[in-house]
Amino acid sequence: MSTSVKPPIVVTATSAPFWDGIKAGRLMLQVDPTTGRWQFYPRTLSLTSEGPLEWREASGRGTLAAVTLTHFPSPGFDPSEPYLEGLVQLDEGPRIFTPICGAQLEQLAVGRRMRIVFGEGGHLFQFTPDGPAADSQISKPSKDTP
């Protein structure tokens, strides 16, 4: 097991609503009400207009766009076992890079439906396969924390 410690999350005035939402079990993202476009990661300005941004709760569901089995962990992750990470295209539009739990690599494919889970596997949030078929395939969470 790793003796390293995860680096702290730096919360700024811009990102605080996102992290507050995660702590409350809600995926909060910025939306430009002028264009209806969602954006992630939190920014001070809209990517699509000059208008102000609003925070709204996202569905927490999306489609797996990419997946990898990481063998060389970042500081704070267990170096004795690889762990899954992926890029999830949220139903609202943005993509989010995330740890993946609840499946083995061979159970995942691009296009697989995913959903957010909070507070599992030592993460504030991560994604897992979605739906009844996915629930029957869940084997164990990824081992990615000290």
N, CA, C and O atoms as a GROMACS GRO file, in nm:
protein
  584
    1MET      N    1   0.084  -0.117   0.000
    1MET     CA    2   0.000   0.000   0.000
    1MET      C    3   0.089   0.124   0.000
    1MET      O    4   0.195   0.124   0.062
    2SER      N    5   0.047   0.226  -0.068
    2SER     CA    6   0.124   0.348  -0.081
    2SER      C    7   0.131   0.424   0.050
    2SER      O    8   0.035   0.427   0.128
    3THR      N    9   0.245   0.485   0.072
    3THR     CA   10   0.258   0.571   0.189
    3THR      C   11   0.244   0.717   0.150
    3THR      O   12   0.248   0.805   0.236
    4SER      N   13   0.228   0.743   0.022
    4SER     CA   14   0.213   0.882  -0.023
    4SER      C   15   0.074   0.933   0.012
    4SER      O   16  -0.019   0.856   0.036
    5VAL      N   17   0.062   1.063   0.013
    5VAL     CA   18  -0.062   1.129   0.050
    5VAL      C   19  -0.114   1.206  -0.071
    5VAL      O   20  -0.039   1.271  -0.143
    6LYS      N   21  -0.247   1.196  -0.093
    6LYS     CA   22  -0.306   1.270  -0.204
    6LYS      C   23  -0.287   1.419  -0.182
    6LYS      O   24  -0.302   1.468  -0.070
    7PRO      N   25  -0.253   1.491  -0.288
    7PRO     CA   26  -0.242   1.636  -0.274
    7PRO      C   27  -0.379   1.695  -0.242
    7PRO      O   28  -0.481   1.642  -0.285
    8PRO      N   29  -0.382   1.805  -0.167
    8PRO     CA   30  -0.511   1.864  -0.131
    8PRO      C   31  -0.580   1.924  -0.254
    8PRO      O   32  -0.515   1.968  -0.349
    9ILE      N   33  -0.711   1.926  -0.248
    9ILE     CA   34  -0.790   1.993  -0.352
    9ILE      C   35  -0.787   2.141  -0.321
    9ILE      O   36  -0.815   2.182  -0.208
   10VAL      N   37  -0.754   2.221  -0.420
   10VAL     CA   38  -0.752   2.366  -0.403
   10VAL      C   39  -0.886   2.420  -0.449
   10VAL      O   40  -0.919   2.414  -0.568
   11VAL      N   41  -0.962   2.472  -0.355
   11VAL     CA   42  -1.094   2.527  -0.385
   11VAL      C   43  -1.081   2.678  -0.400
   11VAL      O   44  -1.028   2.746  -0.312
   12THR      N   45  -1.128   2.729  -0.512
   12THR     CA   46  -1.124   2.873  -0.537
   12THR      C   47  -1.267   2.928  -0.533
   12THR      O   48  -1.364   2.852  -0.524
   13ALA      N   49  -1.280   3.058  -0.541
   13ALA     CA   50  -1.413   3.118  -0.546
   13ALA      C   51  -1.489   3.069  -0.670
   13ALA      O   52  -1.611   3.054  -0.666
   14THR      N   53  -1.418   3.044  -0.778
   14THR     CA   54  -1.480   2.997  -0.901
   14THR      C   55  -1.524   2.852  -0.890
   14THR      O   56  -1.631   2.816  -0.940
   15SER      N   57  -1.443   2.768  -0.827
   15SER     CA   58  -1.475   2.624  -0.821
   15SER      C   59  -1.555   2.582  -0.698
   15SER      O   60  -1.600   2.468  -0.691
   16ALA      N   61  -1.573   2.671  -0.600
   16ALA     CA   62  -1.642   2.635  -0.475
   16ALA      C   63  -1.781   2.575  -0.498
   16ALA      O   64  -1.813   2.476  -0.433
   17PRO      N   65  -1.866   2.629  -0.586
   17PRO     CA   66  -1.998   2.568  -0.607
   17PRO      C   67  -1.989   2.423  -0.657
   17PRO      O   68  -2.073   2.340  -0.622
   18PHE      N   69  -1.889   2.393  -0.738
   18PHE     CA   70  -1.870   2.256  -0.786
   18PHE      C   71  -1.838   2.164  -0.667
   18PHE      O   72  -1.903   2.061  -0.649
   19TRP      N   73  -1.737   2.202  -0.586
   19TRP     CA   74  -1.695   2.118  -0.474
   19TRP      C   75  -1.802   2.111  -0.364
   19TRP      O   76  -1.817   2.007  -0.301
   20ASP      N   77  -1.874   2.219  -0.341
   20ASP     CA   78  -1.985   2.215  -0.244
   20ASP      C   79  -2.092   2.117  -0.290
   20ASP      O   80  -2.148   2.042  -0.210
   21GLY      N   81  -2.119   2.117  -0.420
   21GLY     CA   82  -2.216   2.023  -0.475
   21GLY      C   83  -2.170   1.879  -0.458
   21GLY      O   84  -2.249   1.792  -0.421
   22ILE      N   85  -2.043   1.853  -0.487
   22ILE     CA   86  -1.989   1.717  -0.472
   22ILE      C   87  -2.004   1.671  -0.328
   22ILE      O   88  -2.046   1.557  -0.303
   23LYS      N   89  -1.971   1.756  -0.232
   23LYS     CA   90  -1.985   1.721  -0.090
   23LYS      C   91  -2.130   1.688  -0.055
   23LYS      O   92  -2.156   1.606   0.032
   24ALA      N   93  -2.225   1.752  -0.123
   24ALA     CA   94  -2.368   1.730  -0.098
   24ALA      C   95  -2.425   1.617  -0.184
   24ALA      O   96  -2.545   1.589  -0.179
   25GLY      N   97  -2.340   1.551  -0.264
   25GLY     CA   98  -2.388   1.442  -0.349
   25GLY      C   99  -2.459   1.490  -0.474
   25GLY      O  100  -2.550   1.423  -0.523
   26ARG      N  101  -2.417   1.606  -0.525
   26ARG     CA  102  -2.479   1.664  -0.645
   26ARG      C  103  -2.368   1.709  -0.740
   26ARG      O  104  -2.270   1.769  -0.698
   27LEU      N  105  -2.385   1.680  -0.869
   27LEU     CA  106  -2.290   1.724  -0.970
   27LEU      C  107  -2.336   1.859  -1.023
   27LEU      O  108  -2.430   1.866  -1.103
   28MET      N  109  -2.272   1.965  -0.979
   28MET     CA  110  -2.307   2.101  -1.019
   28MET      C  111  -2.212   2.148  -1.128
   28MET      O  112  -2.090   2.140  -1.114
   29LEU      N  113  -2.270   2.196  -1.238
   29LEU     CA  114  -2.191   2.246  -1.350
   29LEU      C  115  -2.238   2.385  -1.389
   29LEU      O  116  -2.351   2.424  -1.358
   30GLN      N  117  -2.151   2.458  -1.455
   30GLN     CA  118  -2.187   2.590  -1.505
   30GLN      C  119  -2.263   2.578  -1.636
   30GLN      O  120  -2.236   2.492  -1.720
   31VAL      N  121  -2.361   2.668  -1.652
   31VAL     CA  122  -2.440   2.675  -1.775
   31VAL      C  123  -2.443   2.821  -1.820
   31VAL      O  124  -2.459   2.911  -1.738
   32ASP      N  125  -2.429   2.842  -1.948
   32ASP     CA  126  -2.448   2.975  -2.005
   32ASP      C  127  -2.596   2.985  -2.043
   32ASP      O  128  -2.638   2.921  -2.139
   33PRO      N  129  -2.676   3.063  -1.970
   33PRO     CA  130  -2.819   3.069  -1.998
   33PRO      C  131  -2.851   3.132  -2.134
   33PRO      O  132  -2.960   3.111  -2.188
   34THR      N  133  -2.759   3.209  -2.189
   34THR     CA  134  -2.780   3.271  -2.319
   34THR      C  135  -2.780   3.167  -2.430
   34THR      O  136  -2.862   3.172  -2.521
   35THR      N  137  -2.687   3.072  -2.421
   35THR     CA  138  -2.672   2.971  -2.526
   35THR      C  139  -2.723   2.833  -2.485
   35THR      O  140  -2.744   2.746  -2.570
   36GLY      N  141  -2.744   2.813  -2.355
   36GLY     CA  142  -2.787   2.682  -2.305
   36GLY      C  143  -2.675   2.580  -2.300
   36GLY      O  144  -2.701   2.462  -2.276
   37ARG      N  145  -2.550   2.622  -2.320
   37ARG     CA  146  -2.436   2.531  -2.320
   37ARG      C  147  -2.380   2.513  -2.180
   37ARG      O  148  -2.364   2.610  -2.106
   38TRP      N  149  -2.352   2.388  -2.144
   38TRP     CA  150  -2.291   2.353  -2.016
   38TRP      C  151  -2.140   2.352  -2.035
   38TRP      O  152  -2.090   2.330  -2.145
   39GLN      N  153  -2.068   2.378  -1.925
   39GLN     CA  154  -1.923   2.371  -1.935
   39GLN      C  155  -1.861   2.312  -1.809
   39GLN      O  156  -1.913   2.328  -1.698
   40PHE      N  157  -1.750   2.243  -1.828
   40PHE     CA  158  -1.670   2.188  -1.721
   40PHE      C  159  -1.528   2.193  -1.771
   40PHE      O  160  -1.501   2.153  -1.885
   41TYR      N  161  -1.444   2.238  -1.695
   41TYR     CA  162  -1.423   2.265  -1.555
   41TYR      C  163  -1.471   2.405  -1.523
   41TYR      O  164  -1.493   2.484  -1.616
   42PRO      N  165  -1.489   2.440  -1.396
   42PRO     CA  166  -1.538   2.573  -1.360
   42PRO      C  167  -1.445   2.685  -1.410
   42PRO      O  168  -1.323   2.678  -1.395
   43ARG      N  169  -1.506   2.787  -1.468
   43ARG     CA  170  -1.431   2.902  -1.521
   43ARG      C  171  -1.503   3.030  -1.479
   43ARG      O  172  -1.619   3.027  -1.439
   44THR      N  173  -1.433   3.139  -1.488
   44THR     CA  174  -1.494   3.267  -1.455
   44THR      C  175  -1.576   3.323  -1.571
   44THR      O  176  -1.663   3.406  -1.551
   45LEU      N  177  -1.547   3.275  -1.694
   45LEU     CA  178  -1.614   3.325  -1.813
   45LEU      C  179  -1.677   3.211  -1.892
   45LEU      O  180  -1.631   3.097  -1.888
   46SER      N  181  -1.783   3.245  -1.963
   46SER     CA  182  -1.848   3.148  -2.052
   46SER      C  183  -1.760   3.119  -2.172
   46SER      O  184  -1.689   3.207  -2.222
   47LEU      N  185  -1.766   2.994  -2.219
   47LEU     CA  186  -1.692   2.957  -2.339
   47LEU      C  187  -1.768   2.993  -2.466
   47LEU      O  188  -1.712   2.989  -2.576
   48THR      N  189  -1.898   3.029  -2.452
   48THR     CA  190  -1.982   3.046  -2.570
   48THR      C  191  -2.045   3.183  -2.586
   48THR      O  192  -2.104   3.211  -2.691
   49SER      N  193  -2.037   3.269  -2.486
   49SER     CA  194  -2.093   3.403  -2.501
   49SER      C  195  -2.026   3.496  -2.400
   49SER      O  196  -1.936   3.456  -2.327
   50GLU      N  197  -2.070   3.617  -2.399
   50GLU     CA  198  -2.017   3.715  -2.304
   50GLU      C  199  -2.107   3.729  -2.182
   50GLU      O  200  -2.081   3.813  -2.095
   51GLY      N  201  -2.212   3.648  -2.175
   51GLY     CA  202  -2.307   3.657  -2.066
   51GLY      C  203  -2.257   3.590  -1.939
   51GLY      O  204  -2.155   3.521  -1.940
   52PRO      N  205  -2.330   3.610  -1.831
   52PRO     CA  206  -2.294   3.548  -1.703
   52PRO      C  207  -2.325   3.398  -1.704
   52PRO      O  208  -2.402   3.350  -1.787
   53LEU      N  209  -2.264   3.327  -1.612
   53LEU     CA  210  -2.287   3.183  -1.598
   53LEU      C  211  -2.378   3.154  -1.479
   53LEU      O  212  -2.384   3.232  -1.384
   54GLU      N  213  -2.448   3.042  -1.486
   54GLU     CA  214  -2.529   2.995  -1.374
   54GLU      C  215  -2.482   2.855  -1.337
   54GLU      O  216  -2.427   2.783  -1.420
   55TRP      N  217  -2.503   2.818  -1.211
   55TRP     CA  218  -2.475   2.682  -1.165
   55TRP      C  219  -2.605   2.604  -1.165
   55TRP      O  220  -2.706   2.650  -1.112
   56ARG      N  221  -2.602   2.484  -1.226
   56ARG     CA  222  -2.719   2.396  -1.227
   56ARG      C  223  -2.673   2.253  -1.198
   56ARG      O  224  -2.559   2.216  -1.224
   57GLU      N  225  -2.767   2.175  -1.143
   57GLU     CA  226  -2.736   2.035  -1.118
   57GLU      C  227  -2.744   1.956  -1.247
   57GLU      O  228  -2.843   1.963  -1.319
   58ALA      N  229  -2.639   1.881  -1.275
   58ALA     CA  230  -2.635   1.794  -1.392
   58ALA      C  231  -2.690   1.656  -1.354
   58ALA      O  232  -2.702   1.624  -1.236
   59SER      N  233  -2.722   1.577  -1.453
   59SER     CA  234  -2.782   1.445  -1.429
   59SER      C  235  -2.685   1.346  -1.364
   59SER      O  236  -2.728   1.254  -1.295
   60GLY      N  237  -2.555   1.366  -1.387
   60GLY     CA  238  -2.457   1.270  -1.336
   60GLY      C  239  -2.449   1.144  -1.421
   60GLY      O  240  -2.395   1.042  -1.376
   61ARG      N  241  -2.502   1.151  -1.542
   61ARG     CA  242  -2.500   1.037  -1.632
   61ARG      C  243  -2.434   1.076  -1.764
   61ARG      O  244  -2.437   1.192  -1.805
   62GLY      N  245  -2.375   0.977  -1.828
   62GLY     CA  246  -2.311   1.005  -1.955
   62GLY      C  247  -2.265   0.877  -2.022
   62GLY      O  248  -2.307   0.767  -1.985
   63THR      N  249  -2.179   0.893  -2.121
   63THR     CA  250  -2.130   0.782  -2.202
   63THR      C  251  -1.978   0.779  -2.195
   63THR      O  252  -1.912   0.882  -2.205
   64LEU      N  253  -1.924   0.661  -2.179
   64LEU     CA  254  -1.779   0.644  -2.173
   64LEU      C  255  -1.719   0.677  -2.310
   64LEU      O  256  -1.755   0.616  -2.411
   65ALA      N  257  -1.628   0.774  -2.312
   65ALA     CA  258  -1.564   0.816  -2.437
   65ALA      C  259  -1.424   0.756  -2.451
   65ALA      O  260  -1.374   0.740  -2.562
   66ALA      N  261  -1.362   0.723  -2.338
   66ALA     CA  262  -1.229   0.661  -2.339
   66ALA      C  263  -1.205   0.598  -2.202
   66ALA      O  264  -1.260   0.643  -2.101
   67VAL      N  265  -1.123   0.495  -2.200
   67VAL     CA  266  -1.090   0.429  -2.074
   67VAL      C  267  -0.947   0.379  -2.080
   67VAL      O  268  -0.897   0.342  -2.187
   68THR      N  269  -0.880   0.380  -1.965
   68THR     CA  270  -0.744   0.329  -1.957
   68THR      C  271  -0.721   0.264  -1.822
   68THR      O  272  -0.784   0.300  -1.722
   69LEU      N  273  -0.632   0.169  -1.820
   69LEU     CA  274  -0.589   0.104  -1.697
   69LEU      C  275  -0.454   0.165  -1.662
   69LEU      O  276  -0.356   0.142  -1.732
   70THR      N  277  -0.449   0.242  -1.556
   70THR     CA  278  -0.330   0.315  -1.518
   70THR      C  279  -0.240   0.228  -1.431
   70THR      O  280  -0.283   0.179  -1.326
   71HIS      N  281  -0.117   0.209  -1.475
   71HIS     CA  282  -0.020   0.128  -1.401
   71HIS      C  283   0.081   0.213  -1.325
   71HIS      O  284   0.151   0.162  -1.238
   72PHE      N  285   0.090   0.341  -1.358
   72PHE     CA  286   0.186   0.430  -1.294
   72PHE      C  287   0.109   0.539  -1.220
   72PHE      O  288   0.076   0.642  -1.278
   73PRO      N  289   0.080   0.515  -1.094
   73PRO     CA  290  -0.009   0.606  -1.020
   73PRO      C  291   0.053   0.742  -0.990
   73PRO      O  292   0.174   0.757  -0.976
   74SER      N  293  -0.035   0.838  -0.980
   74SER     CA  294   0.002   0.971  -0.934
   74SER      C  295   0.022   0.964  -0.783
   74SER      O  296  -0.020   0.867  -0.720
   75PRO      N  297   0.086   1.064  -0.724
   75PRO     CA  298   0.104   1.064  -0.578
   75PRO      C  299  -0.031   1.048  -0.507
   75PRO      O  300  -0.130   1.112  -0.544
   76GLY      N  301  -0.032   0.962  -0.406
   76GLY     CA  302  -0.152   0.939  -0.328
   76GLY      C  303  -0.233   0.819  -0.373
   76GLY      O  304  -0.330   0.783  -0.307
   77PHE      N  305  -0.194   0.755  -0.484
   77PHE     CA  306  -0.264   0.638  -0.533
   77PHE      C  307  -0.182   0.514  -0.504
   77PHE      O  308  -0.059   0.520  -0.502
   78ASP      N  309  -0.248   0.403  -0.483
   78ASP     CA  310  -0.184   0.277  -0.447
   78ASP      C  311  -0.104   0.223  -0.564
   78ASP      O  312  -0.161   0.192  -0.669
   79PRO      N  313   0.028   0.211  -0.549
   79PRO     CA  314   0.110   0.163  -0.660
   79PRO      C  315   0.108   0.012  -0.678
   79PRO      O  316   0.161  -0.038  -0.777
   80SER      N  317   0.048  -0.065  -0.583
   80SER     CA  318   0.053  -0.210  -0.592
   80SER      C  319  -0.047  -0.267  -0.693
   80SER      O  320  -0.031  -0.381  -0.736
   81GLU      N  321  -0.148  -0.192  -0.730
   81GLU     CA  322  -0.247  -0.239  -0.827
   81GLU      C  323  -0.280  -0.128  -0.925
   81GLU      O  324  -0.286  -0.012  -0.887
   82PRO      N  325  -0.302  -0.163  -1.051
   82PRO     CA  326  -0.348  -0.060  -1.146
   82PRO      C  327  -0.493  -0.020  -1.115
   82PRO      O  328  -0.566  -0.092  -1.046
   83TYR      N  329  -0.534   0.094  -1.166
   83TYR     CA  330  -0.670   0.142  -1.146
   83TYR      C  331  -0.724   0.199  -1.276
   83TYR      O  332  -0.649   0.240  -1.364
   84LEU      N  333  -0.857   0.200  -1.286
   84LEU     CA  334  -0.924   0.246  -1.408
   84LEU      C  335  -0.952   0.395  -1.402
   84LEU      O  336  -0.992   0.448  -1.299
   85GLU      N  337  -0.931   0.460  -1.515
   85GLU     CA  338  -0.967   0.600  -1.533
   85GLU      C  339  -1.036   0.612  -1.669
   85GLU      O  340  -1.011   0.533  -1.760
   86GLY      N  341  -1.122   0.711  -1.680
   86GLY     CA  342  -1.190   0.726  -1.807
   86GLY      C  343  -1.233   0.869  -1.834
   86GLY      O  344  -1.227   0.955  -1.746
   87LEU      N  345  -1.275   0.890  -1.955
   87LEU     CA  346  -1.331   1.017  -1.998
   87LEU      C  347  -1.478   0.992  -2.025
   87LEU      O  348  -1.514   0.912  -2.112
   88VAL      N  349  -1.565   1.061  -1.950
   88VAL     CA  350  -1.709   1.043  -1.964
   88VAL      C  351  -1.768   1.167  -2.030
   88VAL      O  352  -1.750   1.279  -1.983
   89GLN      N  353  -1.840   1.145  -2.140
   89GLN     CA  354  -1.914   1.251  -2.208
   89GLN      C  355  -2.047   1.263  -2.136
   89GLN      O  356  -2.133   1.176  -2.150
   90LEU      N  357  -2.065   1.369  -2.058
   90LEU     CA  358  -2.189   1.388  -1.982
   90LEU      C  359  -2.306   1.412  -2.077
   90LEU      O  360  -2.288   1.466  -2.186
   91ASP      N  361  -2.424   1.373  -2.035
   91ASP     CA  362  -2.544   1.394  -2.118
   91ASP      C  363  -2.564   1.542  -2.148
   91ASP      O  364  -2.624   1.577  -2.249
   92GLU      N  365  -2.515   1.628  -2.060
   92GLU     CA  366  -2.529   1.773  -2.080
   92GLU      C  367  -2.427   1.830  -2.180
   92GLU      O  368  -2.441   1.944  -2.222
   93GLY      N  369  -2.325   1.750  -2.217
   93GLY     CA  370  -2.230   1.795  -2.318
   93GLY      C  371  -2.084   1.789  -2.279
   93GLY      O  372  -2.004   1.733  -2.354
   94PRO      N  373  -2.044   1.845  -2.164
   94PRO     CA  374  -1.902   1.844  -2.132
   94PRO      C  375  -1.847   1.704  -2.107
   94PRO      O  376  -1.922   1.610  -2.079
   95ARG      N  377  -1.716   1.691  -2.118
   95ARG     CA  378  -1.647   1.567  -2.084
   95ARG      C  379  -1.576   1.586  -1.951
   95ARG      O  380  -1.529   1.695  -1.919
   96ILE      N  381  -1.570   1.477  -1.874
   96ILE     CA  382  -1.506   1.484  -1.743
   96ILE      C  383  -1.413   1.363  -1.729
   96ILE      O  384  -1.453   1.249  -1.752
   97PHE      N  385  -1.288   1.389  -1.689
   97PHE     CA  386  -1.191   1.283  -1.664
   97PHE      C  387  -1.212   1.234  -1.522
   97PHE      O  388  -1.220   1.316  -1.430
   98THR      N  389  -1.221   1.102  -1.502
   98THR     CA  390  -1.266   1.050  -1.374
   98THR      C  391  -1.211   0.911  -1.345
   98THR      O  392  -1.187   0.833  -1.438
   99PRO      N  393  -1.192   0.880  -1.218
   99PRO     CA  394  -1.168   0.739  -1.183
   99PRO      C  395  -1.295   0.659  -1.214
   99PRO      O  396  -1.405   0.714  -1.213
  100ILE      N  397  -1.279   0.530  -1.239
  100ILE     CA  398  -1.393   0.442  -1.266
  100ILE      C  399  -1.391   0.330  -1.164
  100ILE      O  400  -1.286   0.272  -1.136
  101CYS      N  401  -1.507   0.299  -1.110
  101CYS     CA  402  -1.520   0.190  -1.014
  101CYS      C  403  -1.629   0.094  -1.060
  101CYS      O  404  -1.706   0.125  -1.151
  102GLY      N  405  -1.636  -0.021  -0.996
  102GLY     CA  406  -1.747  -0.113  -1.019
  102GLY      C  407  -1.740  -0.196  -1.144
  102GLY      O  408  -1.840  -0.254  -1.185
  103ALA      N  409  -1.623  -0.203  -1.207
  103ALA     CA  410  -1.611  -0.284  -1.329
  103ALA      C  411  -1.465  -0.317  -1.352
  103ALA      O  412  -1.376  -0.248  -1.303
  104GLN      N  413  -1.442  -0.420  -1.427
  104GLN     CA  414  -1.308  -0.455  -1.474
  104GLN      C  415  -1.292  -0.397  -1.615
  104GLN      O  416  -1.391  -0.368  -1.681
  105LEU      N  417  -1.170  -0.382  -1.659
  105LEU     CA  418  -1.143  -0.323  -1.790
  105LEU      C  419  -1.219  -0.394  -1.902
  105LEU      O  420  -1.272  -0.330  -1.991
  106GLU      N  421  -1.224  -0.527  -1.897
  106GLU     CA  422  -1.291  -0.603  -2.004
  106GLU      C  423  -1.442  -0.583  -2.006
  106GLU      O  424  -1.508  -0.622  -2.102
  107GLN      N  425  -1.498  -0.524  -1.902
  107GLN     CA  426  -1.642  -0.496  -1.897
  107GLN      C  427  -1.675  -0.356  -1.951
  107GLN      O  428  -1.792  -0.319  -1.959
  108LEU      N  429  -1.572  -0.281  -1.987
  108LEU     CA  430  -1.593  -0.143  -2.031
  108LEU      C  431  -1.561  -0.129  -2.179
  108LEU      O  432  -1.467  -0.191  -2.230
  109ALA      N  433  -1.640  -0.048  -2.246
  109ALA     CA  434  -1.616  -0.017  -2.387
  109ALA      C  435  -1.667   0.124  -2.414
  109ALA      O  436  -1.759   0.172  -2.349
  110VAL      N  437  -1.605   0.188  -2.510
  110VAL     CA  438  -1.652   0.320  -2.551
  110VAL      C  439  -1.799   0.308  -2.587
  110VAL      O  440  -1.840   0.217  -2.658
  111GLY      N  441  -1.878   0.402  -2.537
  111GLY     CA  442  -2.022   0.401  -2.560
  111GLY      C  443  -2.101   0.346  -2.443
  111GLY      O  444  -2.223   0.358  -2.440
  112ARG      N  445  -2.033   0.287  -2.346
  112ARG     CA  446  -2.101   0.231  -2.226
  112ARG      C  447  -2.161   0.344  -2.145
  112ARG      O  448  -2.097   0.447  -2.123
  113ARG      N  449  -2.285   0.326  -2.100
  113ARG     CA  450  -2.351   0.425  -2.016
  113ARG      C  451  -2.288   0.423  -1.877
  113ARG      O  452  -2.259   0.316  -1.823
  114MET      N  453  -2.268   0.542  -1.820
  114MET     CA  454  -2.202   0.558  -1.690
  114MET      C  455  -2.284   0.651  -1.602
  114MET      O  456  -2.364   0.731  -1.651
  115ARG      N  457  -2.264   0.639  -1.470
  115ARG     CA  458  -2.328   0.729  -1.375
  115ARG      C  459  -2.230   0.763  -1.264
  115ARG      O  460  -2.137   0.687  -1.235
  116ILE      N  461  -2.251   0.877  -1.205
  116ILE     CA  462  -2.163   0.924  -1.098
  116ILE      C  463  -2.199   0.855  -0.966
  116ILE      O  464  -2.316   0.826  -0.940
  117VAL      N  465  -2.098   0.829  -0.885
  117VAL     CA  466  -2.116   0.783  -0.748
  117VAL      C  467  -2.029   0.871  -0.659
  117VAL      O  468  -1.921   0.916  -0.700
  118PHE      N  469  -2.075   0.895  -0.539
  118PHE     CA  470  -2.007   0.986  -0.449
  118PHE      C  471  -1.948   0.912  -0.330
  118PHE      O  472  -2.011   0.821  -0.275
  119GLY      N  473  -1.826   0.951  -0.291
  119GLY     CA  474  -1.766   0.904  -0.167
  119GLY      C  475  -1.727   0.758  -0.162
  119GLY      O  476  -1.718   0.702  -0.052
  120GLU      N  477  -1.705   0.693  -0.275
  120GLU     CA  478  -1.663   0.553  -0.275
  120GLU      C  479  -1.518   0.542  -0.318
  120GLU      O  480  -1.468   0.624  -0.395
  121GLY      N  481  -1.450   0.440  -0.268
  121GLY     CA  482  -1.312   0.413  -0.311
  121GLY      C  483  -1.215   0.523  -0.277
  121GLY      O  484  -1.112   0.536  -0.344
  122GLY      N  485  -1.245   0.602  -0.175
  122GLY     CA  486  -1.154   0.708  -0.135
  122GLY      C  487  -1.161   0.832  -0.222
  122GLY      O  488  -1.079   0.922  -0.207
  123HIS      N  489  -1.258   0.838  -0.313
  123HIS     CA  490  -1.275   0.955  -0.400
  123HIS      C  491  -1.398   1.033  -0.358
  123HIS      O  492  -1.494   0.977  -0.305
  124LEU      N  493  -1.395   1.163  -0.381
  124LEU     CA  494  -1.515   1.242  -0.358
  124LEU      C  495  -1.623   1.205  -0.458
  124LEU      O  496  -1.741   1.206  -0.426
  125PHE      N  497  -1.581   1.173  -0.580
  125PHE     CA  498  -1.673   1.121  -0.682
  125PHE      C  499  -1.595   1.040  -0.782
  125PHE      O  500  -1.474   1.058  -0.799
  126GLN      N  501  -1.665   0.949  -0.848
  126GLN     CA  502  -1.612   0.873  -0.961
  126GLN      C  503  -1.731   0.819  -1.040
  126GLN      O  504  -1.846   0.837  -1.000
  127PHE      N  505  -1.704   0.754  -1.151
  127PHE     CA  506  -1.812   0.701  -1.233
  127PHE      C  507  -1.808   0.549  -1.235
  127PHE      O  508  -1.702   0.488  -1.220
  128THR      N  509  -1.926   0.490  -1.255
  128THR     CA  510  -1.944   0.345  -1.259
  128THR      C  511  -2.041   0.312  -1.372
  128THR      O  512  -2.120   0.398  -1.411
  129PRO      N  513  -2.038   0.191  -1.426
  129PRO     CA  514  -2.136   0.154  -1.528
  129PRO      C  515  -2.278   0.174  -1.478
  129PRO      O  516  -2.307   0.152  -1.360
  130ASP      N  517  -2.367   0.215  -1.567
  130ASP     CA  518  -2.506   0.247  -1.533
  130ASP      C  519  -2.599   0.136  -1.580
  130ASP      O  520  -2.571   0.066  -1.677
  131GLY      N  521  -2.711   0.122  -1.511
  131GLY     CA  522  -2.818   0.035  -1.555
  131GLY      C  523  -2.816  -0.103  -1.492
  131GLY      O  524  -2.716  -0.143  -1.433
  132PRO      N  525  -2.928  -0.175  -1.504
  132PRO     CA  526  -2.942  -0.308  -1.445
  132PRO      C  527  -2.839  -0.407  -1.498
  132PRO      O  528  -2.787  -0.489  -1.422
  133ALA      N  529  -2.809  -0.402  -1.627
  133ALA     CA  530  -2.710  -0.495  -1.683
  133ALA      C  531  -2.574  -0.467  -1.622
  133ALA      O  532  -2.497  -0.560  -1.596
  134ALA      N  533  -2.544  -0.340  -1.600
  134ALA     CA  534  -2.416  -0.304  -1.540
  134ALA      C  535  -2.409  -0.352  -1.397
  134ALA      O  536  -2.304  -0.400  -1.354
  135ASP      N  537  -2.519  -0.342  -1.321
  135ASP     CA  538  -2.519  -0.384  -1.182
  135ASP      C  539  -2.484  -0.531  -1.167
  135ASP      O  540  -2.420  -0.570  -1.070
  136SER      N  541  -2.526  -0.614  -1.262
  136SER     CA  542  -2.498  -0.757  -1.253
  136SER      C  543  -2.352  -0.787  -1.286
  136SER      O  544  -2.303  -0.895  -1.254
  137GLN      N  545  -2.282  -0.693  -1.350
  137GLN     CA  546  -2.143  -0.716  -1.388
  137GLN      C  547  -2.045  -0.654  -1.289
  137GLN      O  548  -1.924  -0.677  -1.301
  138ILE      N  549  -2.094  -0.578  -1.194
  138ILE     CA  550  -2.003  -0.511  -1.101
  138ILE      C  551  -1.929  -0.615  -1.019
  138ILE      O  552  -1.991  -0.704  -0.959
  139SER      N  553  -1.797  -0.603  -1.016
  139SER     CA  554  -1.718  -0.698  -0.941
  139SER      C  555  -1.660  -0.638  -0.815
  139SER      O  556  -1.682  -0.690  -0.706
  140LYS      N  557  -1.588  -0.528  -0.827
  140LYS     CA  558  -1.534  -0.461  -0.711
  140LYS      C  559  -1.493  -0.320  -0.751
  140LYS      O  560  -1.466  -0.295  -0.869
  141PRO      N  561  -1.489  -0.227  -0.657
  141PRO     CA  562  -1.442  -0.093  -0.691
  141PRO      C  563  -1.295  -0.097  -0.725
  141PRO      O  564  -1.222  -0.186  -0.681
  142SER      N  565  -1.250   0.001  -0.803
  142SER     CA  566  -1.108   0.009  -0.831
  142SER      C  567  -1.035   0.038  -0.702
  142SER      O  568  -1.085   0.111  -0.616
  143LYS      N  569  -0.917  -0.018  -0.688
  143LYS     CA  570  -0.836   0.005  -0.568
  143LYS      C  571  -0.739   0.116  -0.603
  143LYS      O  572  -0.639   0.093  -0.671
  144ASP      N  573  -0.768   0.235  -0.556
  144ASP     CA  574  -0.687   0.348  -0.599
  144ASP      C  575  -0.654   0.445  -0.488
  144ASP      O  576  -0.614   0.558  -0.516
  145THR      N  577  -0.669   0.406  -0.365
  145THR     CA  578  -0.634   0.496  -0.256
  145THR      C  579  -0.547   0.424  -0.156
  145THR      O  580  -0.551   0.301  -0.144
  146PRO      N  581  -0.468   0.500  -0.084
  146PRO     CA  582  -0.382   0.437   0.016
  146PRO      C  583  -0.463   0.382   0.132
  146PRO      O  584  -0.407   0.324   0.225
   0.00000   0.00000   0.00000
